[in-house]
Amino acid sequence: MKKITIAIDGHSSCGKSTMAKALARRVGYIYVDTGAMYRCVTLFAMRNGCVLPDGSIDAERLETLIPQIHVAFRLNEATGLPEACLNGECVEGEIRGMEVSSHVSPVAALPFVRTAMVAQQQLMGQEGGVVMDGRDIGTVVFPHAELKIFVTASASVRAQRRYDELVQKGMAADYDDILKNVEERDYIDSHREVSPLRQADDALLLDNSHMTIEEQDQWLLERFNEKVKDEA
């Protein structure tokens, strides 16, 4: 059976990664979390003096360092889930905190950052049999993906989910700060000059504001089975 490419795009904190991981595990595909890749670049920028005290990005310095950044994913045998690695170091926990979250959108909007990460993403998925989620997978990374999904939910719902996730991990969290961050990221992602967040013309819309994880997983599996049947 032909293995297809699945592109899942959408707003931040919509649960894209959760559903993409679940689908990949269920159908035996490779999962790539592109949002984690941009978070890794952001962490690298923070560690190497490219994020200035006022929050602005020293883009010139980061561009000279971008060839040093390699992002990969390593399977955690205990959880069965992939974890992001920055130049061989597992940074999964560090990239999920609010400090990285507050800087990731302006870093991800830099053209040279997107060029570098898109090249790495395309290498990961060139053989098909991959589920990839992010902001521009169906429009830029894999415009010819056989199955494209665009996920959205209200900002308040997404902020609550992010808050609950951080609390569950024992991390400090403030709902109002998270909501502000979600709204700011929506604006930056949708208005950036290079690869702005938008729904591909042939993408299926999934608003999961009022869906359980089980309901959205079932919806996604049904769309996958339909597409594989069509491609057979």
N, C-alpha and C positions, 0 to 999 in steps of 0.2 A: 504493500500500500504506500502511495506517495506521501511523504512527510511535507506538511505545509509550514509556512511562516505565519505566526500570529502576532499582530501588533496591537498592543493595548495602550492607548493614550488617554489623557484626561487631566483634570485639576489635581493639585496636591492633596494628599490625605483623603483620597477617595477609596482607598483600599485596593488600588491597582496591583500593588506588589503581592498582597495576600491572595487575590484571586488568580493572578498569573502563576504564582508558586503552586497553588492547589491544582490548577489545570495541568501544568507541566508534569507534576508528580502523577496525576491521574492518567495521563495519556502517554507518559514515558518520553516527554520532550525535555530539552535543555531550557532552563530558565535564566534570563539575564535581566537584572534590575538596573536599568540605565540611570535612574535617579540616584542610586547608590554610587554610580561612577562619577557623577557631577559632585556628589557630596565628598567623595575621595579627593577630587581636585581641589575642592574648597578647603578640606582639612590640610592638604599639602600647602595651599596658599597661606593658610593661617600659620602653619609651622615654619614657613620660610619667609616671613616678613612681607608677604604680598597683600595682607589685609591690614590697612593702616588704622591707627587708634580711633579715627573718626568714622570707621566703617567702610570707607572707600577702598577700592581695589587698585593696587599698583600693577596695572595691566602690562606695562612695559617689562617689568621684572618677571612677572608670571609667564609672559610669552617666551622669554629667554630660557625659562626652566621647564616649559611644557614637554620637551622631548624626554625629560627625566621621569615622567609620570606614566606608570603602567598599572592598569587596574585589571584584576582577575577575580574569579569567584571560586571559593573552595568549599566543598561539601562538609558540613558539620555532621559527623557520623552519629552523634548523640541525638540531634534533632532531625536529621535528614534534610536540612535546609541549607541553601548556599549562603556563604558569608563573604562580604566584600574584603578584598585584600589590596592594599596600596603598596606597591613595590615589594610584595612578598610578606607584608605585615597585615595580620587580620585587624581591621579597624571597624568592624561591624557595630560595636557598641558606641564607639566614639563619634561616628558620623551621624548618629540618630539624635543627638542632643540639640537643644535649642540654639547653642552658639553656632554650630554649623548651619542649622536651619535658617538662621537670620542672615547668613551671607551667601547661601547657595544660589539664589536666583540671579544676583548681579554677576557672580562668577560664571554661571551657566550661560549667561547672555553674551559673553565675550565670543566673537566669531572664531578666534583661533582655538579656544577651548572646545567649542562645538565641533570644529573640523577634526581635531585630534580624537575626541571621544567617538564621533560618528565612524571614523576609520576603524577604531578598535571594535565598535559594535558590529560593523558590517563583516569584519573578519570572524567574529564569534558566530554569526548567523548565516554564513554564506552557503551552508549545506542544507538549510531547511531544518525541520524538526526542532524549531525553537519558539519559545514564548518570550517576547521582549516587551517590557513596559516602560513608558516614559512620557515625554511631551511631544515628540516629533517623529515617532517610529513609523507611523503610517503615512506621514507626509514627506519625510526626508530620508530616514535611514533605510526603510523598506517600503517605498511607494508602491511596489507591486506585490506586497504581502497578500496572500489569499484571503485571510480573515483579519479585518480591522474592527476594533471596538473602541469607542470613545466613552469614557466614564465620567460622570459628574455627580454632584450632590450639593446640597445647600452649604454655604460657608459655616453656618452654625453647627450643622451636623458633623462636618469634617473637623472642626475645631474640638468638638466634644470627643470624637474618636481619638484624635491625637492626644488630648489631655488624658483620656483613660489609658491609652497605651503607655504614656510616660509614667503615670502613677503606678501602673501594674509592674513596670520595670524598676520601681523604686527611685525614679528620677524626679527632680524638682519640676513643678509644672504650675502655671497660672493660666486659667482659661482665657481671660481677657487678652493677655499677651499672645497666646496661641491664635486666637481669632484674628487679631490684628496682623499677625504674621501670615496667616492663611490668605487674608484679603490682599495684603501687599504682594505676596507671591503670585496670586491670580493676575494682578494688574501687570506686574513685570513680565510674567510668562506670556501674557497675551499681547503685550505691546513691544516686546523686544524686536530689534531690527532683523536679526537672523533667526530663522526657524521659529516664528511665534507659535504659541499653542493655538491650534485650531482643529476642528473636526474635519477629517478627510471626507471628500465628497462621497466615497463609497464605504465609509465606516458606519457601523451600527451603533446607535446611541443607547447607553445604559445609565439611567438615573437610579442609583441605589440608595437614595436618601432614606427610604422606608422599607428596604429589603434586608432580610437576615443574610448572614454569610452563606448559609445553606441554599437559600433561594437564588442568590446571585451565582453561586457555583453551578447550580443546576441549569440556570439560564445559559451560562457560558458553555457548559458541556453540550447542551442541545445545539447551540450555534456551531460549535466545533464539529459535531457529528453530521450536521446538515452540510457543512462546507466540504468535509472529507468525502461524503457521499457524492457531492456534485463534482469533485475533482477526480473521482475514481474512473 
